[in-house]
Amino acid sequence: MRILKRILVMVGAYVVGVLGFCAALALLFGVASLLPDSLGYWVLPAVSPAIFVAAPVAGLFVVLLAIVLSAGPALLILSVTEVLGWRSPYVYVVPTALLSAAVYLELSPRTIGGLDGAGMIEAAVFGLSGACSGLIYWAIAGRQAGSWRHSVRPAL
């Protein structure tokens, strides 16, 4: 029963971490819009009113895409941390930051001819969003990694 409860906590923390990734991504792209020579990610006059109708569908697609792209590496990392009982936040933050930046570098058309300044900012935004996702997972489930293996003895 303890292991089933632990698996449910891990799955819930993973989903919340992915949602946190998307929220951090939107927030950090908004902050990146304030930088000089930015591409204006959140400039409202350039946004079509149709985007407000399509935003929920696009948001759901982004969340599902993040889950699909990160499920395999996350399963591997989380299994190792559970079996070995690693509870350090760095074990969760560093791999998710690297995975997020690597997915951006692999899938972005901006990186085909090499990275320019905007591409480096976007890679950093993806990396920081991944780090936020790992920190959220650690706060919910990672601090008790491996706790299902230890039996609780009643006090005498």
C-alpha positions as CSV (number, residue, x, y, z in Angstrom):
1,M,0.0,0.0,0.0
2,R,2.9,2.4,0.8
3,I,4.4,1.8,-2.6
4,L,1.1,2.5,-4.4
5,K,0.7,5.7,-2.4
6,R,4.2,6.7,-3.3
7,I,3.7,6.1,-7.0
8,L,0.5,8.2,-6.9
9,V,2.4,11.0,-5.2
10,M,5.2,10.8,-7.8
11,V,2.8,10.9,-10.7
12,G,0.9,13.9,-9.2
13,A,4.2,15.7,-8.6
14,Y,5.3,15.0,-12.1
15,V,2.1,16.5,-13.6
16,V,2.4,19.5,-11.3
17,G,6.0,19.9,-12.3
18,V,5.1,19.9,-16.0
19,L,2.4,22.6,-15.3
20,G,5.0,24.6,-13.4
21,F,7.4,24.2,-16.4
22,C,4.7,25.8,-18.7
23,A,4.0,28.6,-16.2
24,A,7.7,29.4,-15.7
25,L,8.2,29.3,-19.5
26,A,5.4,31.9,-20.0
27,L,6.7,34.0,-17.2
28,L,10.3,33.9,-18.3
29,F,9.5,34.7,-21.9
30,G,7.5,37.7,-20.6
31,V,10.6,38.8,-18.7
32,A,12.7,38.2,-21.7
33,S,10.5,40.6,-23.7
34,L,11.8,43.4,-21.4
35,L,15.4,42.9,-22.5
36,P,16.9,45.2,-25.0
37,D,16.9,43.8,-28.6
38,S,14.4,41.2,-27.6
39,L,12.0,39.7,-30.1
40,G,8.9,41.0,-28.2
41,Y,7.4,37.7,-27.2
42,W,4.5,39.3,-25.3
43,V,3.9,42.5,-27.3
44,L,0.1,42.9,-27.3
45,P,-0.3,45.0,-30.4
46,A,1.3,42.2,-32.4
47,V,-1.0,39.5,-30.9
48,S,-4.1,38.6,-33.0
49,P,-7.4,38.4,-31.1
50,A,-7.7,34.8,-32.5
51,I,-4.9,33.7,-30.2
52,F,-7.2,34.3,-27.2
53,V,-9.7,31.7,-28.7
54,A,-6.9,29.2,-29.5
55,A,-4.9,29.7,-26.3
56,P,-6.5,26.9,-24.2
57,V,-6.1,24.4,-27.0
58,A,-2.5,25.5,-27.7
59,G,-1.8,25.4,-23.9
60,L,-3.1,21.8,-23.6
61,F,-1.0,20.8,-26.6
62,V,2.1,22.3,-25.0
63,V,1.5,20.5,-21.7
64,L,0.9,17.2,-23.5
65,L,4.0,17.7,-25.6
66,A,6.1,18.4,-22.5
67,I,4.8,15.2,-20.9
68,V,5.5,13.1,-24.0
69,L,9.0,14.5,-24.5
70,S,10.0,14.2,-20.8
71,A,8.3,11.0,-19.7
72,G,11.2,8.6,-20.7
73,P,14.1,10.5,-19.1
74,A,12.0,11.4,-16.1
75,L,11.0,7.8,-15.5
76,L,14.7,6.8,-15.6
77,I,15.8,9.6,-13.2
78,L,12.9,9.2,-10.8
79,S,13.3,5.4,-10.6
80,V,17.0,5.8,-9.8
81,T,16.4,8.4,-7.1
82,E,13.7,6.3,-5.5
83,V,15.7,3.1,-5.4
84,L,18.8,4.8,-4.1
85,G,16.9,7.3,-1.9
86,W,18.6,10.4,-3.2
87,R,16.9,13.5,-1.8
88,S,19.1,16.4,-2.9
89,P,17.3,19.0,-4.9
90,Y,20.3,19.1,-7.3
91,V,19.5,15.6,-8.5
92,Y,16.1,16.9,-9.7
93,V,17.0,20.4,-10.8
94,V,20.1,19.8,-12.9
95,P,18.8,17.0,-15.1
96,T,15.5,18.7,-15.8
97,A,17.2,21.9,-16.7
98,L,19.6,20.1,-19.1
99,L,16.8,18.1,-20.6
100,S,14.7,21.2,-21.3
101,A,17.6,23.1,-22.9
102,A,18.5,20.0,-24.9
103,V,14.9,19.6,-26.2
104,Y,14.9,23.2,-27.2
105,L,18.2,22.9,-29.0
106,E,17.1,19.8,-30.8
107,L,13.7,20.9,-31.9
108,S,13.9,24.6,-32.5
109,P,14.3,25.8,-36.1
110,R,16.3,28.8,-34.7
111,T,19.2,26.5,-33.9
112,I,19.7,25.2,-37.5
113,G,22.4,27.6,-38.5
114,G,23.8,28.1,-35.0
115,L,22.6,30.1,-32.1
116,D,22.2,33.8,-32.3
117,G,21.6,36.0,-29.3
118,A,17.8,35.4,-29.2
119,G,18.4,31.6,-29.5
120,M,20.7,31.7,-26.5
121,I,18.1,33.6,-24.5
122,E,15.5,31.1,-25.5
123,A,17.7,28.1,-24.5
124,A,18.4,29.8,-21.1
125,V,14.7,30.4,-20.6
126,F,14.0,26.7,-21.4
127,G,16.7,25.6,-19.0
128,L,15.5,27.8,-16.2
129,S,11.9,26.6,-16.7
130,G,13.2,23.0,-16.5
131,A,15.0,23.9,-13.3
132,C,11.7,25.3,-11.9
133,S,10.0,22.1,-12.9
134,G,12.6,19.9,-11.1
135,L,12.4,22.1,-8.0
136,I,8.6,21.7,-7.9
137,Y,8.9,18.0,-8.2
138,W,11.5,17.9,-5.4
139,A,9.3,20.0,-3.1
140,I,6.3,17.7,-3.6
141,A,7.8,14.2,-3.9
142,G,11.6,14.3,-4.1
143,R,12.2,15.2,-0.4
144,Q,10.8,11.8,0.6
145,A,12.5,9.7,-2.1
146,G,13.0,6.2,-1.0
147,S,10.8,6.5,2.1
148,W,8.6,3.6,1.0
149,R,11.5,1.2,1.8
150,H,11.7,2.1,5.4
151,S,9.2,0.4,7.8
152,V,7.6,2.6,10.4
153,R,7.9,1.1,13.9
154,P,5.2,2.1,16.4
155,A,6.4,3.9,19.5
156,L,6.6,1.9,22.7
